Amino acid sequence: MDDLPPPPYTPTDANLTVIGSESIAHIAATIDHITDDAGQSLAPTHTTLTEERSGYDATARHKLKPNPDLGHALHAAVIKGDAHMINTLLQHGACANTRPTTKKPALVIALERGDCDTVRKILEHSEPDLEAKSPGGATALYTAVSRGQKLMVRLLLTHGANPNAKPSGSQPALFKAYKNGYKEIVQILLEAPVLDVNATPPGGTSTLWHAAEAVDREILQKLLEHGANADAKPPGQATAMYRAAVRGDLHTAELLLGYGAKVDAKPPGGSTALWQAADQGNQAIVRLLLGHGANVNAKPAGSETAMTRATKKGNGDMVRLLLEYC
């Protein structure tokens, strides 16, 4: 096998062409004949109990030349869930990036099988391409997020996985984790320095807007602390602060205003949150908005000011409150 030319691939090539269809048993049999440059066999020998438990002999692995056949065998072993063969192949330098062009990366397959031990071994011993995608476009991290595998999400991020990678036209990982109810994964993703906290699905809005709608102040606070845009909103709709104020959610509106939400923001063709709150007679919301500089004279096109409407309704308390800020 030492006479073979260098394989036509790199350690990060995730789209290698199939060069053979040998079975695991056939490829495994070739391991017994692999030798180093001095002609010494690198086949597994008897190990100590510690080595046997770990399944690895680092010195043997680093002596080997890259062998794409071993990569294909590793891919097949991961599909079968053959832990012993996975250990043996990784020990002999099998590349986890080698796969048939129409198949998922070995790392993704292991995640889908829930095989956390194999995921760890691949990450620690094979330098997998964490940007490699399945035919459907999902990376290993996106797969782990979708499946709610919080320990694997943390492990993949620790090894440098990109939290912003996603299949074309799909929800961002952060958004998907929140909508699926994986709040612990949301918080793990927020720890990633490169996370785009404001990423939105096609035609949708940010995770923050949905957290505010759900009155999920714990996650809302975390998102704001990590730089989420307090004024993010779906196309043609109102901001989270406006909607919180109009529904009388004082604490959510206050939290958003504290992180810079625009107090006079309004939906297309609509009125400000102050005008709506005054019309509803909600003094607590009106006082909050006025305290953050809301325009007391703002009004919808063709309508009256909040004070005029309060006067017509005979709401003296509201009139006096509005007068304090005129």
BAFIGU-836625 format. One record per atom (N, C-alpha, C): residue in three letters; z, y, x. Coordinates in steps of 0.02 Angstrom, whole numbers, plus 50000, padded with zeros to 5 digits. Example, Ala and Ser with C-alpha at 12.3 -4.5 7.8 and 13.67 -1.06 7.14 Angstrom:
! BAFIGU-836625
ALA503904971650660ALA503904977550615ALA503904983550660SER503544988850642SER503574994750684SER503945000250645
This chain:
! BAFIGU-836625
MET500004993950041MET500005000050000MET500005006350042ASP500205005750107ASP500215011550151ASP499505014050166ASP498995009750155ASP498305011650170ASP497985015850114LEU498325016450058LEU498045020250003LEU498015027650020PRO497505031249996PRO497475038550008PRO498015041949968PRO498185048149986PRO498705051849949PRO498515052449876PRO498985051249831PRO498835051749758PRO498595058649740PRO498135059449692PRO497875066049672PRO498325069449621TYR498945070949641TYR499385074549595TYR499915077949636THR500255082649601THR500815086249631THR501445084449595PRO502045085849623PRO502675084049590PRO502765087249523THR502405092749507THR502495096149443THR501895095249398ASP501425090749416ASP500835089649374ASP501025085249315ALA501015088149254ALA501235084449195ALA500645081449157ASN500035082049184ASN499455079749147ASN499005075149188LEU499315070349224LEU498935065849266LEU498505061149224THR497935059349251THR497505054549218THR497755047549230VAL497685043349180VAL497895036349188VAL497465033049241ILE497785029949289ILE497405026649342ILE497485019049339GLY497835016649291GLY497925009449285GLY498315007849223SER498315001549203SER498674999549143SER499134993749158GLU499384993549220GLU499824988049239GLU500464988149198SER500734982249185SER501364981649150SER501934983349196ILE502514984549167ILE503114985849207ILE503234980149255ALA503154974049230ALA503284968249273ALA502814968149333HIS502174969849321HIS501694969749376HIS501864975149428ILE502004981249403ILE502164986649449ILE502814985049486ALA503294982349449ALA503934980849481ALA503834975749537ALA503374971249527ALA503264966149578ALA503004969149642THR502624974749636THR502364977849696THR502904981149738ILE503474982749705ILE504024985949742ILE504254981549799ASP504244975049789ASP504484970449840ASP504064970849904HIS503454973649898HIS503004973849956HIS502934980749986ILE503314985749959ILE503274992449987ILE503644992650053THR503324995550103THR503644996050169THR503625003250192ASP504065004950239ASP504055011650268ASP503555011850325ASP503525017450362ASP503035018350414ASP503125013450472ALA503715010650478ALA503845005850532ALA503724998650509GLY503494997850447GLY503354991250422GLY503964987750394GLN504514991450386GLN505124988350359GLN505104988650283SER505314983150252SER505314982850179SER505824987650150LEU505614990950095LEU506064995450059LEU506264992549992ALA506164986049983ALA506374982849921ALA507124983049915PRO507384983049853PRO508114983449843PRO508474977849880THR509034979449910THR509454974449943THR510114974249906HIS510564969749927HIS511224969449896HIS511594975949911THR511944978549862THR512284984949870THR513024984049859THR513384989349877THR514094989349862THR514184990449788LEU514804989649765LEU514934990549693LEU514774997649673THR514945002549715THR514805009549698THR514065010849692GLU513665008249741GLU512945009149739GLU512645005649678GLU512914999749663GLU512654996049607GLU512754999749542ARG513325003049536ARG513465006749475ARG513025012849469SER512885016149525SER512475022149522SER511745020349513GLY511535014649541GLY510845012549535GLY510375015849584TYR510625019349635TYR510185023149680TYR510355021949753ASP509835021849793ASP509895021749866ASP509485027549891ALA509805033249904ALA509455039349920ALA509035038749983THR509275034950033THR508905034450095THR508245030850084ALA508235025650043ALA507615022050029ALA507135026549991ARG507375030149942ARG506955034349901ARG506575039549942HIS506915042649989HIS506605048050027HIS506135045550081LYS506145039050096LYS505675036350144LYS504995034950113LEU504965034450046LEU504355032150013LEU503835037650008LYS503205035450012LYS502655039949997LYS502555040049921PRO502315045749892PRO502205045949820PRO501735040449797ASN501895037349743ASN501495031849716ASN501415032749641PRO500815034749619PRO500725036049548PRO500815029949504ASP500685023949532ASP500805017849493ASP501535017349471LEU501975019349515LEU502695019149497LEU502845024049442GLY502495029749443GLY502595034649389GLY502405031949322HIS501835028549319HIS501615025549256HIS502105020049234ALA502345016249282ALA502835011049266ALA503485014149239LEU503695019749270LEU504295023249246LEU504195025549174HIS503615028349159HIS503475030649091HIS503535024849042ALA503255019049061ALA503305013149017ALA504015010749010ALA504395011049065ALA505095008849063ALA505515013249018VAL505385019849019VAL505745024448976VAL505585023048903ILE504955021648888ILE504765019948819ILE505145013748795LYS505215008848839LYS505565002648821LYS506325003448822GLY506565008648857GLY507285009348864GLY507575004348912ASP507185002448962ASP507404997449012ASP507785001049068ALA508445001549060ALA508855005349106ALA508815002649178HIS508834996049185HIS508814993149252HIS508164994849288MET507604994249252MET506954995749283MET506895003249297ILE507165007449253ILE507155014749265ILE507525016349329ASN508115013249339ASN508495014249400ASN508095012249461THR507795006349457THR507415003749514THR506835008149532LEU506455010249482LEU505865014449494LEU506055021349521LEU506585024249494LEU506805030749519LEU507045030149591GLN507385024549606GLN507615023349674GLN507035023149723HIS506465020849699HIS505875020349742HIS505405026249735GLY505655031749709GLY505265037949710GLY504775038949653ALA504845035349597ALA504385036249541ALA504425043349515CYS503845046149500CYS503795053049475CYS503815053049399ALA504295056749370ALA504365056949298ALA503835061149264ASN503425064649304ASN502895068749274ASN502245064849262THR502205058849289THR501615054849280THR501615051749210ARG501055052449175ARG500995049749107ARG500275049749085PRO500105045649036PRO499435046149007PRO499355053048974THR498755055648976THR498655062648954THR498815063748881THR498795058648839THR498925059448768THR499645057648749LYS500065056348798LYS500745054048784LYS501255059548800LYS501845058648773LYS502395063248785LYS502685062248855PRO502975067448885PRO503305066548950PRO503885061648943ALA504045058148997ALA504585053248997ALA505245056548976LEU505355062648997LEU505985066148981LEU506035067148905VAL505495069148873VAL505505070148801VAL505615063548764ILE505305058348789ILE505395051648758ILE506125049548762ALA506435050548819ALA507135048748827ALA507575052748778LEU507425059148769LEU507805063248723LEU507725060848651GLU507115059148633GLU506985056648565GLU507325049948553ARG507415046148605ARG507785039748598ARG508535040848598GLY508755046948613GLY509475048248619GLY509765045148681ASP509345044048731ASP509545040648794ASP509775045948844CYS510385048248836CYS510645053648878CYS510715051548951ASP510865045248963ASP510945042849032ASP510285043349069THR509745041349037THR509085041849069THR508885049049080VAL509035053449032VAL508885060549041VAL509235063149104ARG509865061549112ARG510245063849170ARG509935061149235LYS509755054849235LYS509475051849296LYS508815054949315ILE508395056249264ILE507745059349278ILE507855066349306LEU508305070149276LEU508435076949299LEU508705077049371GLU509125072249387GLU509465072249451GLU509045069049507HIS508575064749489HIS508245060749541HIS507475061149541SER507175064949495SER506445064849493SER506115071649490GLU506495077049489GLU506215083749487GLU505675084449433PRO505835083149370PRO505335083449317PRO505105090649304ASP504505091249278ASP504245097649257ASP504535099349189LEU505005103949187LEU505345105549124LEU504905109649077GLU504335112049102GLU503865115649059GLU503355110849027ALA503355104549048ALA502875099649020ALA502975098948945LYS502425098648909LYS502465098348836LYS502165091948808SER502435089848752SER502145084348715SER501475086548685PRO501075081948661PRO500445083948628PRO500555089048572GLY501135088748539GLY501285093648487GLY501535100248512GLY501645100848577GLY501835107248607GLY502565108148623ALA502985103248609ALA503705104048619ALA503895102048691THR504305106248722THR504595104548787THR505205100148776ALA505495097848831ALA506115093848825ALA506675097948793LEU506745104248813LEU507285108348785LEU507175109548711TYR506565111048691TYR506425112248620TYR506565105948580THR506405100248609THR506555093848576THR507305092948566ALA507685094348619ALA508415093648615ALA508715098448564VAL508465104548562VAL508705109448512VAL508555107048442SER507945104648431SER507735102348365SER508155096548340ARG508395092448386ARG508775086548369ARG509535087848369GLY509735093948386GLY510445095548385GLY510835092348442GLN510505091048498GLN510825087748556GLN511135093048602LYS511725095348584LYS512015101048620LYS512155099648693LEU512395093648710LEU512535092048779LEU511895091948821MET511355089448792MET510715089248827MET510425096248833VAL510525100448783VAL510295107448787VAL510635110948845ARG511285110048851ARG511645113248906ARG511405110448974LEU511315103948978LEU511105100849040LEU510405103349061LEU509945103649014LEU509275105949029LEU509265113249050LEU509665117349018LEU509715124349038LEU509995125049108THR510485120849124THR510785120849191THR510255119249244HIS509775115149226HIS509245113249273HIS508645118049271GLY508705123549232GLY508185128649232GLY507675128449176ALA507815124849123ALA507345124549067ALA507255131449035ASN506665132849011ASN506505139348981ASN506705139448907PRO507195143548888PRO507425143548818PRO506925146848770ASN506405150048797ASN505925153548754ASN505305149348740ALA505225143748775ALA504635139548765ALA504655136248696LYS504075136148662LYS504035133248595LYS503315131248581PRO503225126648534PRO502535124948515PRO502195130948484SER501545131448492SER501175137048464SER501265137348388GLY501425143448363GLY501505144348291GLY502165141848263SER502635139948306SER503265137148283SER503835142248289GLN504405140248263GLN505005144548267GLN505275144548338PRO505545150148362PRO505885150248427PRO506485145448425ALA506675143048483ALA507235138248487ALA507875141148458LEU508025147348473LEU508635150548447LEU508625150748371PHE508075152948344PHE507995153448271PHE508055146548239LYS507725141748270LYS507735134848242LYS508445132048243ALA508805133148297ALA509485130648302ALA509915133748247TYR509845140148235TYR510255143448184TYR510065141048114LYS509425140748099LYS509215138648032LYS509405131348018ASN509455127248071ASN509655120248062ASN510415119348061GLY510775124848069GLY511505124448066GLY511835122348131TYR511465122648187TYR511745120648252TYR512045126748287LYS512615129048262LYS512905135248288LYS513145134648360GLU513375128748379GLU513585127848448GLU512995128448495ILE512415125948474ILE511815126548515ILE511595133848518VAL511665137548464VAL511515144648465VAL511925148048520GLN512565146548523GLN512985149748573GLN512825147448644ILE512605141148652ILE512395138648718ILE511755142248740LEU511285142948694LEU510655146448710LEU510785153748729LEU511265156848696LEU511415163848710LEU511685164848781GLU511915159548812GLU512165160048880GLU511595160248931ALA510985158548910ALA510415158548956ALA510195165748969PRO510195167949031PRO510035174949046PRO509335177149024VAL508855172549023VAL508165174449008VAL507995173648934LEU508475171848892LEU508335170848821LEU508085177248788ASP507545176648748ASP507315182248707ASP507685181748640VAL508225185648635VAL508655185148576VAL508315187948514ASN507775191848523ASN507425194948466ASN506785191248447ALA506665185448476ALA506055181648460ALA506045179748386THR505455180148357THR505385178748285THR504835173548274PRO504895169648220PRO504345165048202PRO503755169148175PRO503155166348173PRO502585170048147PRO502705172748077GLY502625179248068GLY502705182348002GLY503415182847979GLY503905181148021GLY504605181148001GLY505005186648034THR505645185348040THR506085190248072THR506575186648117SER507005190548148SER507445187848200SER508025183848171THR508355180348217THR508955176548198THR509495181148171LEU509545187148199LEU510065191948178LEU509995193548104TRP509395194848081TRP509295196648011TRP509535191147965HIS509395184947983HIS509605179247942HIS510365178247945ALA510665179448003ALA511395178848008ALA511735184147965ALA511445190247963ALA511735195447922ALA511655193747848GLU511085190947829GLU510975189047760GLU511465183647738ALA511635179247784ALA512105173847770ALA512835176047776VAL512935182447792VAL513605185147803VAL513975180747855ASP513605178947907ASP513885174847961ASP514085179648018ARG514655182748009ARG514845188048056ARG515015185448125GLU515225179248132GLU515375176448198GLU514735176148240ILE514205173248212ILE513575172848248ILE513255179748254LEU513315183748203LEU513045190548205LEU513345194448263GLN514005193948272GLN514345197248327GLN514075194848394LYS513995188248401LYS513745185348464LYS513045187948479LEU512625188048428LEU511935190348437LEU511915197648459LEU512325201748427LEU512355208848445LEU512615209848516GLU513115205848535GLU513395206348602GLU512875204548655HIS512385200348636HIS511875198248684HIS511225202248676GLY511275208048644GLY510715212648643GLY510235212148585ALA510415208648532ALA509965208148475ALA509845215048443ASN509245216148420ASN509055222448388ASN509365222848319ALA509815227648309ALA510165228248246ALA509705230348189ASP509115233048205ASP508655235548153ASP508075230748140ALA508095224848170ALA507555220048159ALA507515218248085LYS506895217548060LYS506795215947989LYS506125212647979PRO506055208847925PRO505405205847910PRO504895211247892PRO504255209947901PRO503745214947883PRO503805217047810GLY503825223647799GLY503845226347731GLY504515225847697GLN505045223947733GLN505705223347701GLN506205228247733ALA506825227847710ALA507355232347733ALA507735229347791THR508085233647827THR508485231247883THR509105227547858ALA509415223947903ALA510025220147885ALA510585224847864MET510645230647897MET511175235347878MET511065238047808TYR510445239847792TYR510285242447726TYR510475237247672ARG510275231147684ARG510395225947634ARG511145224447627ALA511505224647683ALA512235223647679ALA512565229247639ALA512355235447652ALA512655241147617ALA512505240847542VAL511895239247525VAL511695239147454VAL512055233647416ARG512195228047449ARG512555222647414ARG513315223647419GLY513535229047451GLY514245230547454GLY514625226847508ASP514265224247559ASP514585220547614ASP514795225447668LEU515395228147659LEU515645233447702LEU515695231247775HIS515975225347787HIS516115223147856HIS515475221747895THR514975218747862THR514335217447897THR513985224047912ALA513975228547864ALA513655235047875ALA514005238847931GLU514665238447932GLU515045241947984GLU514905238948053LEU514865232348056LEU514725229048120LEU514035231148146LEU513545231248103LEU512865233048124LEU512825240448145LEU513155244648108LEU513165251748127LEU513505252848194GLY514005248848208GLY514355249348272GLY513915247548331TYR513375243848319TYR512905241948372TYR512245245848366GLY512285251548333GLY511715256148334GLY511215255548279ALA511365251948225ALA510885251548169ALA510755258448140LYS510145259748122LYS509965266348095LYS510255267248024VAL510655272348016VAL511025273247953VAL510565275347896ASP510015278747912ASP509565281247859ASP508935276947852ALA508945271047881ALA508365266647873ALA508265264747800LYS507645264247779LYS507505262347709LYS506875258147707PRO506825254047656PRO506215249847649PRO505625254247628PRO505025251647637PRO504425255647617PRO504465257947545GLY504405264547535GLY504415267247467GLY505095267447435GLY505625265847471GLY506285265547442GLY506725271347460SER507375270547448SER507865275647462SER508315273347519THR508755277747542THR509225275947595THR509795271847566ALA510165268647611ALA510745264747590ALA511265269347558LEU511335275447584LEU511815280247555LEU511635281747482TRP511015283247470TRP510815284947402TRP510965279147355GLN510805273047376GLN510925267247334GLN511675266147322ALA512075266747375ALA512795265547368ALA513115270847323ALA512885277147329ALA513155282447286ALA512965281147214ASP512355278847203ASP512125277447135ASP512515271747104GLN512745267047147GLN513145261447124GLN513885263447116GLY514065269247141GLY514755271447138GLY515215268147189ASN514925265547244ASN515325262047295ASN515575267047347GLN516175269447337GLN516435274747381GLN516565272147452ALA516775265947459ALA516925263347526ALA516295263247569ILE515755260947540ILE515125260647577ILE514875267747591VAL514915272147541VAL514695279047550VAL515085282347607ARG515745281447607ARG516155284447660ARG515965281747729LEU515835275147732LEU515635272147796LEU514975275247820LEU514485275747776LEU513835278347795LEU513865285747814LEU514245289547776LEU514325296647793LEU514675297447860GLY515145293047874GLY515495293347938GLY515045291847997HIS514495288547984HIS514005287048038HIS513405291748035GLY513485297247998GLY512975302448000GLY512415301847950ALA512515298247895ALA511995297547845ALA511805304347816ASN511185305247799ASN510925311447770ASN511115311747696VAL511565316247679VAL511805316647610VAL511275319147562ASN510755322447588ASN510235325247545ASN509615320847540ALA509625314947573ALA509045310547569ALA508945307947498LYS508315307247478LYS508175304847410LYS507495301447409PRO507395296947361PRO506745293747354PRO506215298847333ALA505595297447348ALA505055301947328ALA505055302947253GLY505055309247231GLY505035310747159GLY505685309947123SER506245308847159SER506885307847126SER507375313347145GLU508015312347130GLU508535317347141GLU508985315147198THR509375319847224THR509855318147276THR510435314047247ALA510805310847291ALA511375306847269ALA511885311147232MET511975317347255MET512475321647224MET512265323547153THR511625325047144THR511375326847078THR511465321047029ARG511305315047051ARG511375309247008ARG512115307946992ALA512555308647042ALA513275307647029ALA513525312746979THR513275318946984THR513485324246938THR513265322546867LYS512645320346860LYS512385318646793LYS512765312746763LYS512995308246806LYS513365302446782LYS514105304046770GLY514315310146787GLY515015312146777GLY515485308746826ASN515235306646884ASN515655303346934ASN515945308646981GLY516495311746960GLY516795317146998GLY517035315047067ASP517325308947072ASP517575306647137ASP517005306047187MET516435303747165MET515855303047210MET515605309947230VAL515575314447183VAL515345321247198VAL515795324347251ARG516455323747242ARG516915326747291ARG516835323547360LEU516725316947362LEU516635313547426LEU515995316047460LEU515465316647423LEU514835319047452LEU514895326247476LEU515275330247439LEU515365337247458LEU515725338047525GLU516145333147543GLU516495333447607GLU516005333447665TYR515405330947654TYR514935330147709TYR514315334647701CYS514345339347654CYS513785343947645CYS513845349847693
